[in-house]
Amino acid sequence: MVELKIEDLHIFYDDFHAVRGINLTVNDGEILTLLGPSGCGKTTILRSIAGFITPRKGRILLGEKDITHVPARLRDSGMIFQNYALWPHMTIEENVTYGLKMRKVPKEERHRKAMAILSQVQLEGQADKTPGQLSGGQQQRVALARALVIEPTILLCDEPLSNLDFQLRVELRTEIRHLTKKLGVTTVYVTHDQSEALAISDTIAVINAGLIEQVGTPLEVFNDPDTLFVANFVGENNQIEGQVTKLEKGLVEVKTEGGDTLTYTNLQDPFMEDTAEEGDRKSAPKLAVGDKVSIVTRYDKIFLDEKATENVLTGTIRNLAYMGTMVQVVLNLNDGSKFTVNVSENLNKVMGMGLGSTVKIHLPESACFLFKDNLRVR
């Protein structure tokens, strides 16, 4: 069953077109994350679902009901804010039961439901305290309990963990996923933190400048990016610029700006016609000799290999950083650009390399994504 559907959503702030024709479907019980940089439109989309912003064009459907112009207070949704938004003068129980009180739920039932949800978020014994007596992590658990106690059809989360330290973020994102899955609550989650999105989501929609770049599972978005933006935004990456110098059936040769040659033979059809239409970022572009292209590769998918003879770059070491389970090697390539390799083997040997040493970097075909303009060449 479709729980939430967004159709051709357009939102303006005066003359600024903040959201430009978004289409999204969130299934019953699914956690969808809107992931993107600050100012990309993800919170604007969330606030329109909540009813705080009215779109200029498009529809928002919750179940079979069109809620596009329904006031926020009448939408069957719960929301968790970045800044907790708790009443400082109320007890924890009073904060949690506020929504139930507005819905005219009897006092005894409010108390019973509050105790049950506080137990679910591990805040037993805290009901009589005020928010100021709790830690930031505990206050966010209260905000989660308040949002869930009303048993909403949909839960909306606006960067709820961004004010917490790393350990608490990891702990709470696990709990949010566990609890929403346990209760079967359909959830739309907003974050700019890619690791948070990968960990908590069933589906990720990557947003850029008011448009959707890609929608997919965490595995799909990370391992199979459709666009150059997605490839660079999700994961730790190097980007190399180059030009197509040879193009044959089943083979593409690229000369980098540093003068190295990289060859690709695993592309499906680099000659295919460019069928991309406006708003369609998934169609593969055609290639021609002389085209400028970009190659993106993850830090941990490439190797220092003095014996490699194909798909090799040459660089000089500018920094070595021991990270416990790996050494991060930062290099200068021949064209002066920076390039990073995460090495997880022979760490003592790598740490013994001197700054300024010349090394070879092997880029396996499987570790590289090739793009023309913003589109993936497949």
C-alpha positions in Angstrom: 0.0 0.0 0.0 1.3 3.5 -0.8 1.4 5.5 2.4 2.8 8.8 1.0 2.9 10.0 -2.5 4.3 13.3 -3.7 3.4 14.4 -7.3 5.2 17.1 -9.3 5.9 19.3 -6.2 7.0 22.8 -6.8 7.8 25.2 -4.0 8.8 28.9 -4.3 10.2 31.4 -1.8 9.2 34.6 -3.6 10.9 34.2 -6.9 13.3 31.4 -5.8 12.3 28.0 -7.1 13.3 25.9 -4.1 11.7 22.6 -5.1 11.4 21.8 -8.8 9.0 19.1 -9.7 9.7 16.4 -7.1 8.0 13.0 -7.4 8.3 10.5 -4.6 6.6 7.5 -3.2 7.0 6.2 0.3 5.6 2.7 1.0 3.8 1.6 4.2 6.4 1.1 7.0 9.3 2.3 4.9 12.0 4.7 6.1 12.8 7.2 3.3 15.7 9.6 3.8 16.0 12.9 2.0 19.8 13.3 1.7 21.6 16.4 0.4 23.7 19.5 1.2 22.4 22.5 3.1 20.0 24.6 1.0 19.1 21.7 -1.5 15.4 21.7 -0.6 15.2 18.6 1.6 13.8 20.3 4.7 11.4 22.4 2.5 10.0 19.1 1.1 9.6 17.8 4.7 7.9 20.9 5.9 5.5 20.7 3.0 4.6 17.2 4.0 4.0 18.4 7.5 1.8 21.3 6.3 4.0 24.2 7.3 4.6 25.2 3.6 2.0 25.2 0.8 3.4 24.3 -2.6 2.6 26.4 -5.6 2.0 23.3 -7.7 1.7 19.6 -7.1 -0.1 17.2 -4.7 0.8 15.4 -1.5 -1.3 12.2 -0.9 -1.4 10.4 2.5 -3.0 7.1 1.8 -5.9 7.9 -0.5 -6.3 11.4 0.9 -5.1 14.6 -0.7 -3.5 16.6 2.1 -1.9 19.3 0.0 -4.0 22.1 1.5 -5.0 20.4 4.8 -3.8 22.4 7.9 -0.8 21.0 9.7 -2.8 20.3 12.9 -5.2 18.1 11.0 -2.6 15.9 9.3 -2.0 12.6 10.9 1.8 13.1 11.4 4.3 13.3 14.1 7.5 15.4 13.8 10.9 15.4 15.5 12.8 18.7 15.2 16.5 19.4 15.2 16.3 21.5 18.3 14.0 19.1 20.3 11.2 21.8 20.6 10.3 20.6 24.2 8.3 22.8 26.6 10.9 23.7 29.3 8.3 24.4 32.0 6.5 21.1 31.5 7.5 17.7 32.9 8.6 14.9 30.5 5.2 13.3 30.8 3.4 16.5 30.1 5.6 17.0 27.0 5.0 13.5 25.8 1.2 13.7 26.3 0.7 17.2 24.9 -0.5 15.8 21.5 -2.8 13.4 23.2 -4.2 16.2 25.3 -4.9 18.2 22.2 -6.8 15.2 20.8 -9.0 15.0 23.9 -7.6 11.7 25.1 -8.7 11.0 28.7 -6.1 11.6 31.4 -5.7 8.0 32.5 -5.1 6.8 29.0 -2.6 9.6 28.4 -0.7 8.5 31.4 -0.7 4.9 30.3 0.5 5.6 26.8 3.2 8.0 28.1 4.6 5.4 30.4 4.6 2.8 27.6 6.4 4.9 25.1 8.9 6.3 27.6 9.8 2.7 28.4 10.3 2.1 24.6 12.8 4.9 24.4 14.6 3.9 27.6 13.4 6.8 29.8 11.7 4.9 32.6 11.7 6.9 35.8 12.2 10.3 34.0 8.5 11.2 33.7 8.5 13.8 36.5 11.7 15.6 35.4 11.8 18.7 33.2 13.8 18.8 29.9 16.5 20.9 31.5 17.3 18.0 33.9 18.1 15.7 31.0 21.0 15.3 28.6 20.7 16.2 24.9 20.4 12.6 24.0 17.6 12.1 26.5 15.8 15.2 25.3 15.8 13.9 21.8 14.4 10.6 23.1 11.6 12.6 24.7 10.9 14.3 21.3 10.8 10.9 19.7 8.4 9.6 22.3 6.1 12.7 21.9 6.0 12.1 18.1 5.2 8.4 18.4 2.8 8.4 21.3 0.0 9.8 19.1 0.4 6.8 16.8 0.9 8.9 13.6 0.4 7.6 10.1 3.7 9.1 9.2 6.7 10.2 11.2 8.8 13.3 10.0 12.3 13.8 11.2 14.2 17.0 10.5 17.9 16.3 11.1 17.0 15.1 14.6 20.6 14.0 15.6 22.7 16.9 14.3 23.1 18.5 17.7 24.4 15.4 19.3 28.0 14.0 19.5 29.1 11.1 17.4 28.6 8.3 19.8 25.0 9.5 20.7 24.2 9.9 17.0 25.2 6.3 16.2 23.3 5.0 19.2 20.1 7.0 18.5 20.0 6.4 14.8 20.0 2.6 15.6 17.2 3.1 18.1 15.1 5.3 15.8 15.3 2.6 13.0 14.6 -0.2 15.5 11.6 1.5 17.1 10.0 2.8 13.9 10.3 -0.7 12.3 8.9 -2.3 15.4 5.9 0.0 15.4 5.6 -0.1 11.6 5.6 3.7 11.3 6.2 5.1 7.8 9.0 7.6 8.2 10.5 10.5 6.1 13.9 11.4 7.5 16.0 14.5 6.6 19.8 14.6 6.9 23.0 15.9 5.3 25.0 13.1 6.9 25.6 10.3 4.4 26.6 7.7 7.0 23.4 8.4 8.9 21.4 8.1 5.8 23.1 4.8 4.8 22.6 3.4 8.3 18.9 4.3 8.9 17.2 4.1 5.5 15.3 1.6 3.5 15.4 4.1 0.6 17.4 7.2 0.0 16.5 10.2 -2.3 19.5 12.3 -3.0 18.5 15.9 -3.5 20.5 18.6 -5.2 19.3 22.2 -6.0 15.6 21.2 -5.6 15.8 18.2 -7.9 16.1 14.5 -7.2 19.5 13.1 -8.4 18.8 9.5 -7.5 16.4 7.3 -5.5 17.5 3.9 -4.4 18.5 1.6 -1.6 21.6 2.5 0.4 23.5 -0.1 -1.5 22.3 1.2 -4.9 23.1 4.9 -4.1 26.6 4.1 -2.7 27.7 1.4 -5.2 25.9 2.4 -8.3 25.6 6.2 -8.5 23.6 7.6 -11.5 25.2 11.1 -11.5 28.5 12.8 -10.7 26.8 14.7 -7.9 25.7 11.4 -6.2 29.1 9.8 -6.7 30.9 12.7 -5.0 28.3 13.4 -2.3 28.0 9.8 -1.0 31.3 8.2 0.1 34.9 9.5 0.2 36.0 10.0 -3.3 38.7 11.2 -5.7 37.7 12.9 -9.0 40.0 12.9 -12.0 39.4 14.9 -15.1 40.3 13.6 -18.6 39.5 13.4 -22.3 38.4 10.5 -24.4 41.2 9.6 -26.8 40.1 6.3 -28.1 36.6 4.8 -28.5 35.9 1.3 -29.8 33.2 -1.2 -29.2 33.7 -2.4 -25.7 36.6 0.0 -25.0 37.1 3.6 -23.8 40.5 5.2 -23.4 40.9 8.3 -21.3 43.9 10.6 -21.0 44.0 12.4 -17.7 45.0 16.0 -17.2 48.2 14.6 -15.7 49.1 12.7 -18.9 48.2 9.2 -17.6 46.1 6.8 -19.7 43.1 4.9 -18.2 41.2 2.2 -20.1 37.7 0.9 -19.6 36.4 -2.3 -21.1 33.4 -3.1 -18.8 31.0 -0.5 -20.1 27.7 -1.7 -21.6 27.5 0.5 -24.6 29.4 3.8 -24.6 28.1 4.6 -28.1 24.4 4.6 -27.1 22.4 7.7 -28.0 21.8 10.3 -25.3 18.2 9.8 -24.4 18.2 12.0 -21.4 15.2 14.4 -21.1 14.8 17.3 -18.7 14.4 15.9 -15.1 15.6 12.4 -16.2 19.1 12.0 -14.7 19.4 8.2 -15.3 19.7 7.9 -19.1 23.3 7.2 -20.1 25.1 9.7 -22.4 26.9 8.9 -25.6 30.6 9.4 -26.0 32.8 10.7 -28.7 36.6 11.1 -29.1 37.5 14.4 -27.6 34.8 14.5 -25.0 35.7 15.7 -21.5 34.9 13.2 -18.8 35.2 12.8 -15.1 36.3 9.6 -13.2 35.3 9.1 -9.6 36.9 6.5 -7.4 36.5 5.6 -3.7 39.5 6.1 -1.4 39.3 2.4 -0.3 38.9 0.8 -3.7 42.3 1.7 -5.1 45.8 0.5 -4.3 49.4 1.5 -4.0 51.0 -1.0 -6.4 54.5 -0.7 -7.9 54.0 -3.7 -10.1 50.8 -2.5 -11.8 51.1 -1.7 -15.5 47.6 -0.7 -16.5 45.2 2.0 -15.2 48.1 3.5 -13.2 48.6 7.0 -11.9 51.8 8.4 -10.5 52.0 10.6 -7.4 54.2 11.9 -4.7 53.3 11.5 -1.0 52.3 14.8 0.7 50.9 13.3 3.9 50.5 10.0 5.8 47.8 9.7 8.5 47.6 6.6 10.7 43.8 5.9 11.4 44.1 2.7 13.4 42.7 0.2 10.9 44.2 1.9 7.9 46.7 4.6 6.7 45.3 7.5 4.7 47.9 8.4 2.1 47.4 11.8 0.5 49.3 12.4 -2.8 50.0 15.0 -5.4 49.4 13.8 -8.9 51.4 14.9 -12.0 48.9 17.7 -12.7 49.2 19.0 -9.1 45.8 17.8 -8.0 45.3 16.0 -4.7 44.5 12.3 -4.6 43.8 10.1 -1.5 44.2 6.4 -0.9 43.1 4.4 2.2 45.5 1.5 2.7 44.5 -1.3 5.0 47.4 -3.7 4.6 51.2 -3.5 5.4 50.5 -0.4 7.6 54.0 -0.3 9.1 55.6 -0.4 5.6 53.3 2.4 4.4 53.9 4.6 7.5 57.7 4.1 6.8 57.4 5.8 3.4 58.9 9.2 3.3 57.1 12.4 2.4 57.9 13.3 -1.2 58.3 9.6 -2.3 57.0 8.7 -5.7 54.4 5.9 -5.8 52.1 4.2 -8.3 48.4 4.0 -7.8 46.4 1.2 -9.4 42.8 2.1 -10.3 40.9 -1.2 -11.1 38.1 -0.7 -13.6 35.5 -2.0 -11.0 36.6 0.8 -8.7 35.9 3.6 -11.1 32.7 5.5 -12.2 32.9 7.3 -15.5 30.8 10.5 -16.1 30.1 12.8 -19.0 28.8 16.1 -17.6 26.7 15.0 -14.7 25.6 11.7 -16.1 27.1 8.2 -15.6 28.5 6.4 -18.7 27.5 2.8 -18.3 
